[in-house]
Structure formats: C-alpha cells, structure tokens
Amino acid sequence: MSSFSTPLSGLTAASDALDIVGNNLANLNTTGYKDTTISFYDLLQQSIAGGAVQIGGGVSATHSETIFNQGSIQQTGGAFDAAIQGNGFFVLHDPGGATLYTRAGNFTLDKNGNLITGNGQFVQGWSAVNGVINTNGPTGDITIPENILQAPVATANFTLTGNLQANATVGTTAATFSAPIQVFDSLGQAHTLTVTFTETKANTWNYTVDIPGADLTGGTPGTPSQLATGTLTFDGSGNLTAPAPPGQIAIAAKGLADGASDLNMNWNLYDKNGAPQFTQYAQASALSGATQDGTAAAQVTQVALSNGGGIFVTYSDGTQLEIGQLALASIANPDSLVAVGQSNYEIGPDTTTPVVGTPATGGRGSIQGGALEDSTVDIAKEFTNLIVYQRSYQANSKVISTLNQLTQDLFSIQQ
C-alpha cells in the first residue's frame, strides 16, 4: 500500500520537531539564544474528479523559524559583558574575515588587547585615535592600547576662594592668614604653594606666594622661596576692587629641582562671570575652596564597558577616558538570518542589508554594560510541545503498525 508513505512523513515531521524542541531545551541557558519554532505543511497525494476527492499525502516539516523576541537582561558585573535592549546585533569578524552577527555579549580581551567573543571572533566598533572616536568612520576591531598611562598636565591656572577678616587688628595674629594649594609641574610632581595674606591697613592686604626652597635648584631647603607679591584692596562693603578684573596674577616657578619645565601659572582672582573669589567681611579668615587645572601621571585602575556601549578607562585619580565604542547592526528581517553555531548568524539569501551604527540610533536598541541577555526559551512551552510531538510520533507509528497488520492479512488471504 502506498499509504505507508503518509504516516512515514508524519514520523519524519515529528522527529524533526522533536529535534527542534531538544535543541531549544539544550540552549535553555545559552546567552542570547533565540527560541526556534517549526512549521508543518500538508502534502497532497492526488486529486480526483476535479478536486472533488482529494487524498492527502502526509505532512512535511520544511520550515523552522528563529523568533527574535527580547530576552530578559541579567546584571552580571562582568567588565566587558553587554546586553542589547531592543533591536540590533553585535557585529563580529571571525579570524577568516567573515562578518557575523550575534546577540550574545559575553566578551573578553585576548592577550593583544582585542575585544573578542568567547569563541575568538573580533568585536567590531570604533577605537579612539588621538583621544577621539569617529563613529562616522568605518568600523574595525576594538583594541585596548597597551600603554594608556595618563600623562601629567602642568598647572596653568589656579584659584583660591575665601574671606579675609575685616575687623582684624593690624599687627595681630588675626591680621595674617595663610592658604596652601597644591600644583603640578610638567613631570607630574606636586608642589605646595603657600599664599600668605597680611593686613597692612583697613581694607588693604598684602600677599606673598611662596614655594618650598627645596623645590628649586637655587632655593634653600627649609626656607620658602618667594614667587610673587602684591596687594589686594577692598571697598567698604567687603568687595575686591584691586586688582581689577580679569585679575590674573602671573606666578612663575623657575629652575625646578626635579628637572621639570618652568611652571608658569595664573592666579585668577575672579571667576568666569567676573565675580571676585575673595571677600572681606567681619568673619574669621578662612579658605572655602581651591581649584587648579594640573594633574599628576595616573595609572589605569579599570577598563570596562559602560551603558551605551562605550569602553572607558578609569585612572587612579578618578578621571575617565573613552577609548572605544561598540557598533550595532540593524536588520529589518532578522528571521532570515542563518544560524552558524556559537550563538552567531550570517546573512541569508533573503536578508536585507544590515545598517551599522551607534546604539540607540536609527531604530537600533540600547546597550547595557555589565549585563547579558538570557535565552528566550520557555521551558513550559517546550515541555508541552514535547508531549504533543511525542503523541504525534506515537500516533503515526500506530498507523504504520496497523497498515502492516492489514498488509499481513492481505498476504494471508492471497495464500
């Protein structure tokens, strides 16, 4: 009987479906895995009398589809873990140069500082060149530079903010006030300047700026060396009147003992809005703030991927520098992608051209740093499918055994 082919097709289709279910359940904990479904199509064996009688030829399971639903995002704390919230794929290059796409963001660094997947594919994006990331340029392998020590910056400007006691008596202790501020030279060495204010008469204070003598080649250890001197004048309301704005006092420290370049700085007595940094009220002399724009050399304390897909270096002085940016690819029909294993996909014959850009632009999703996207497999649904497909397999097996019995009976009659 030709009827054997019909239940046999059912067995084949049910077997394929069970394979799909088994694969889904096997990837229940696979990062970024997307649930796969299978579709069944009926087969027509023959049509008689213009379609009045149609005899089915069984079933075919010829189409499986990956469902790109959003998986739940779990915080991992991994320095280079990344999860996509929304549409899009991470872009990868394998060692052979082929372009792949993935939702699995469990990345690491190799020995050369390249950002890679757990299987060795290179993550694509933009790396900083001379401290600048150009996301309008072509993407490439993201590489963390080997030497990213932060160079020192010599102090060029400093400010002091505070009050000088208006009711101090000239010649008393209250009429003298000292304020230290730390600055940095071109080698990153710190130097402590001391600004001393001395009241000479009502509303008038002289100032001197000193540096430790040991810091200068011509200085005497233990004896301060004077760098600048001058006078501050206030009006009857306690407002600074001289020097007048912009009130920049040049301070120069020449012949530094550590061999650094000469320090040429401005002491700014007014802020950017022209407001004076010092007042003279009937309160005790005190410093309320100090700023300077120099920095020492800083060591790298952490390199990590942040929200938005940026890769930042954190230095020992607390400053941060962005050195890379992940790219995302937007694909209009992701179900057409072809799975190639290792949580990766490649372009299929019907796939639209991927559009690569920065996260959270052009319909692309956002990136969460220190997190991973879970598998979208629903264990309850898969167990239900497992039962349904098992019953289907058993039913088709029963049809075959029944047809076999009928065939045996027919042979018995012919004998």
C-alpha positions in Angstrom: 0.0 0.0 0.0 1.2 3.5 -0.8 -0.4 4.6 2.4 2.8 3.8 4.3 4.3 7.0 2.9 1.7 9.1 4.7 2.4 8.1 8.3 6.1 7.8 7.5 6.1 11.5 6.6 4.4 12.1 10.0 7.1 10.2 11.7 9.8 12.3 9.9 8.0 15.6 10.7 7.5 14.7 14.3 11.1 13.6 14.6 12.3 16.9 13.1 10.0 18.8 15.6 11.4 16.8 18.5 14.9 17.7 17.3 13.9 21.4 17.4 12.4 21.1 20.9 15.5 19.2 22.1 17.8 21.9 20.7 15.7 24.6 22.4 15.9 22.9 25.8 19.6 22.3 25.4 20.0 26.0 24.9 17.9 27.0 27.9 20.8 28.8 29.5 22.7 29.9 26.4 23.4 33.6 26.4 21.4 35.5 23.7 19.8 32.3 22.3 16.6 32.8 20.5 13.7 30.2 20.6 13.2 28.3 17.3 9.8 27.0 16.1 8.9 24.6 13.3 6.0 24.8 10.8 4.2 21.9 9.2 2.7 21.7 5.7 0.2 19.2 4.4 1.1 17.2 1.3 -1.4 16.3 -1.5 -1.0 12.8 -3.0 -3.7 13.1 -5.7 -6.8 15.0 -6.6 -9.7 13.1 -8.3 -12.7 14.4 -10.3 -11.5 18.0 -10.5 -10.8 18.2 -6.8 -14.0 16.6 -5.6 -11.9 13.9 -4.0 -8.5 14.9 -2.5 -6.3 12.3 -0.9 -3.6 13.7 1.4 -0.1 12.6 1.1 1.0 13.3 4.7 2.9 16.2 6.2 6.2 18.0 5.8 8.2 19.9 8.4 10.2 22.0 5.9 10.4 25.3 7.7 11.9 26.3 11.0 12.0 29.9 12.2 14.0 31.7 14.8 11.8 34.1 16.9 13.8 37.2 17.8 11.9 38.2 20.9 13.6 40.2 23.6 15.2 38.1 26.3 15.4 39.2 29.9 18.5 41.0 30.9 20.5 39.9 33.9 23.2 42.0 35.6 26.5 40.1 35.8 29.0 42.8 36.7 31.4 41.4 34.0 33.7 44.2 32.9 33.1 43.5 29.2 29.6 42.0 29.3 27.0 43.7 27.1 23.3 43.2 26.5 21.1 44.7 23.8 17.8 46.1 24.9 15.7 46.3 21.7 16.6 45.6 18.1 20.0 45.0 16.7 23.0 42.7 16.7 26.6 43.0 17.7 28.9 42.8 14.7 31.8 40.3 14.6 34.6 39.4 12.3 35.9 35.8 12.5 39.7 35.2 12.0 39.0 34.5 8.3 37.4 37.9 7.9 33.8 36.8 7.5 31.2 39.1 9.1 28.9 37.5 11.7 26.1 38.8 13.9 25.2 37.9 17.5 23.0 38.8 20.4 25.4 37.2 22.9 27.5 39.9 24.5 29.8 37.8 26.8 33.0 39.4 25.6 36.6 39.2 26.8 40.0 40.6 26.0 42.7 38.5 24.3 46.4 38.8 25.0 46.8 41.5 22.4 44.1 43.7 23.9 41.4 42.8 21.3 37.8 42.7 22.4 36.6 39.2 21.4 33.8 36.7 21.9 34.3 33.5 23.9 34.9 31.7 20.5 37.6 34.2 19.3 35.6 36.4 16.9 36.6 40.1 16.9 34.0 42.5 18.1 33.5 45.5 15.8 33.2 49.1 16.6 35.3 52.3 16.7 38.6 52.8 18.6 39.8 56.2 19.8 42.6 57.8 17.6 44.5 60.5 19.5 41.7 60.5 22.1 38.9 61.0 19.5 36.3 58.4 18.5 34.9 58.9 15.0 31.7 57.0 14.7 31.2 58.3 11.2 34.2 56.3 10.0 34.4 52.6 9.2 34.2 50.1 11.9 37.1 47.8 12.9 38.4 45.5 15.6 38.2 47.2 19.0 41.6 47.1 20.6 42.6 48.4 24.1 46.0 50.2 23.8 48.8 48.6 25.8 50.2 51.8 27.2 47.3 54.1 28.3 49.1 55.7 31.2 47.7 59.2 31.7 50.4 61.8 31.0 50.8 64.6 33.6 49.5 68.1 32.9 51.3 71.1 34.3 49.2 73.6 36.2 48.4 76.7 34.2 45.6 78.2 36.3 44.6 78.1 40.0 42.1 79.9 42.1 41.5 80.4 45.8 38.1 81.3 47.3 37.7 82.6 50.8 37.2 85.5 53.2 39.7 87.9 54.9 38.7 89.1 58.3 37.6 92.8 58.0 37.8 93.6 61.7 41.3 92.2 62.3 43.7 94.5 64.1 46.9 95.2 62.1 49.9 93.5 63.7 47.9 90.8 65.4 47.6 87.1 64.6 44.2 87.6 63.1 45.7 90.0 60.6 47.7 87.2 59.0 46.3 84.3 57.1 48.0 81.5 55.0 46.4 79.3 52.4 48.1 76.3 50.8 47.4 75.0 47.3 49.0 72.0 45.5 50.0 72.4 41.9 51.8 70.0 39.4 54.7 70.5 37.1 55.3 69.0 33.7 56.6 65.7 35.1 53.6 65.3 37.4 55.4 66.2 40.6 53.3 68.0 43.1 54.4 71.3 44.7 52.6 73.1 47.6 52.4 76.8 47.1 51.6 78.9 50.2 49.7 82.2 49.7 50.1 84.4 52.8 47.8 87.5 53.3 48.8 90.2 55.8 46.6 93.2 56.6 48.6 96.5 56.4 45.7 98.9 56.9 41.9 99.0 56.7 40.7 97.3 53.5 44.2 96.6 52.3 46.0 93.2 52.4 49.5 92.4 51.1 50.0 88.9 49.7 53.1 86.7 49.0 53.2 83.4 47.1 56.0 81.0 48.3 57.3 77.6 47.3 59.5 75.3 49.4 63.1 76.2 48.8 64.0 72.5 48.3 61.7 72.5 45.2 64.0 75.0 43.3 67.6 74.4 42.2 68.5 77.9 43.6 66.4 77.5 46.8 67.4 76.7 50.3 65.9 73.6 51.9 63.7 74.6 54.9 63.4 78.2 53.7 60.5 79.2 51.4 61.3 80.9 48.1 59.1 83.8 47.2 57.5 83.6 43.7 55.2 86.7 43.8 54.0 89.6 46.0 51.3 92.2 45.7 48.3 93.9 47.3 44.6 93.3 47.4 42.2 96.2 48.1 38.6 96.1 49.2 35.8 98.6 49.4 33.7 99.5 52.4 31.2 96.7 51.5 33.9 94.0 51.5 34.2 93.7 47.7 37.5 93.3 46.0 38.4 96.4 43.9 42.0 95.9 43.1 43.4 94.2 41.2 40.5 94.9 38.8 39.0 92.2 36.6 40.2 90.0 35.0 42.6 90.0 37.9 45.1 87.4 36.7 48.3 87.3 38.7 51.3 85.7 37.0 53.2 83.2 39.1 56.4 81.6 37.8 58.5 78.9 39.4 61.8 78.6 37.5 64.6 76.1 37.9 62.6 73.2 39.4 64.8 70.8 41.2 63.2 67.7 39.7 64.2 68.8 36.2 60.7 69.7 35.0 59.9 72.7 32.8 59.4 76.0 34.5 55.9 76.4 36.0 54.1 79.4 34.5 50.7 79.9 36.2 47.9 82.4 36.6 46.3 83.0 39.9 42.7 84.0 39.0 41.1 86.4 41.4 37.8 86.4 39.6 35.5 83.7 38.2 34.4 83.4 34.6 31.5 85.7 35.3 33.7 88.4 36.8 32.7 87.8 40.4 35.6 88.1 42.9 36.9 85.0 44.6 37.8 86.8 47.8 35.6 88.9 50.1 36.5 91.0 53.2 33.7 90.6 55.9 33.8 90.7 59.7 34.2 86.9 59.9 37.3 84.9 60.6 39.7 84.5 57.7 39.1 81.1 56.0 39.5 79.4 52.7 36.3 77.9 51.3 37.6 76.5 48.0 40.6 75.9 45.8 41.0 74.7 42.2 43.8 74.1 39.8 44.0 72.5 36.3 47.1 70.4 36.6 47.2 66.6 37.0 49.8 64.0 38.0 50.5 61.0 35.9 47.9 58.4 36.6 47.8 54.6 36.5 44.9 52.6 35.0 42.7 51.1 37.7 39.9 49.7 35.5 38.9 49.2 31.9 35.2 48.4 31.4 32.3 48.6 29.0 29.6 51.0 30.1 25.9 51.6 29.3 25.7 52.8 25.7 28.5 50.6 24.5 31.4 52.9 25.3 34.6 51.4 26.7 36.1 53.6 29.3 39.5 53.6 31.1 39.4 54.8 34.8 42.6 56.2 36.2 43.9 56.3 39.7 43.0 60.0 40.1 39.3 59.2 39.3 39.3 60.6 35.8 37.9 58.6 32.9 38.7 58.4 29.2 36.6 56.8 26.5 38.8 54.6 24.2 36.2 52.6 22.2 32.6 52.3 21.1 30.6 49.2 20.2 28.7 49.1 16.9 25.2 47.6 16.4 23.7 46.3 13.1 20.0 46.9 12.4 18.5 44.1 10.3 14.9 44.6 9.1 14.1 40.8 8.7 16.3 39.0 11.3 14.3 35.8 10.9 16.1 35.4 7.5 19.5 35.1 9.2 21.2 31.7 9.0 22.5 30.3 12.3 26.1 29.1 12.1 26.6 28.0 15.7 28.4 29.6 18.6 25.4 31.9 19.0 26.3 33.6 15.7 24.4 34.3 12.5 25.3 35.1 9.0 23.5 36.9 6.2 21.0 34.7 4.3 19.9 35.0 0.7 16.8 37.0 1.6 18.3 39.1 4.4 18.1 42.9 3.9 21.4 44.8 4.0 22.5 45.4 7.7 22.8 49.0 8.7 25.6 49.5 11.1 25.7 52.5 13.5 25.8 53.5 17.1 23.4 52.1 19.7 20.1 53.9 20.3 20.1 55.5 16.9 18.3 54.6 13.6 16.0 52.1 15.3 18.8 50.2 17.0 18.4 49.2 20.6 20.5 50.4 23.5 23.4 48.6 25.2 23.5 47.8 28.9 27.0 47.3 30.2 27.8 44.6 32.8 24.8 42.6 31.8 23.8 39.7 29.5 20.6 38.8 27.6 19.1 35.5 28.7 17.8 32.7 26.3 14.2 33.2 25.2 13.3 29.5 25.6 10.1 29.0 27.6 10.6 25.6 29.4 6.8 25.2 30.0 6.0 25.7 26.3 8.8 23.4 25.2 7.6 20.6 27.6 4.1 21.0 26.2 5.5 20.7 22.6 7.5 17.7 23.7 4.3 15.9 24.7 2.4 16.9 21.6 5.2 15.8 19.2 5.7 12.6 21.1 2.0 11.8 20.8 2.2 12.6 17.1 5.1 10.3 16.7 3.3 7.5 18.6 0.1 8.0 16.5 1.9 7.8 13.2 3.8 4.7 14.5 0.4 3.2 15.3 -0.8 3.9 11.7 2.2 2.1 10.3 1.7 -0.9 12.6 -2.0 -1.0 11.6 -1.1 -0.8 7.9 1.5 -3.5 8.4 -1.1 -5.7 10.1 -3.5 -5.1 7.2 -0.8 -6.0 4.7 -0.1 -9.2 6.5 -3.8 -10.1 6.5 -3.9 -9.4 2.8 -0.9 -11.7 2.2 -2.6 -14.4 4.2 -5.8 -14.2 2.1 -3.8 -14.4 -1.2 -2.0 -17.5 0.1 
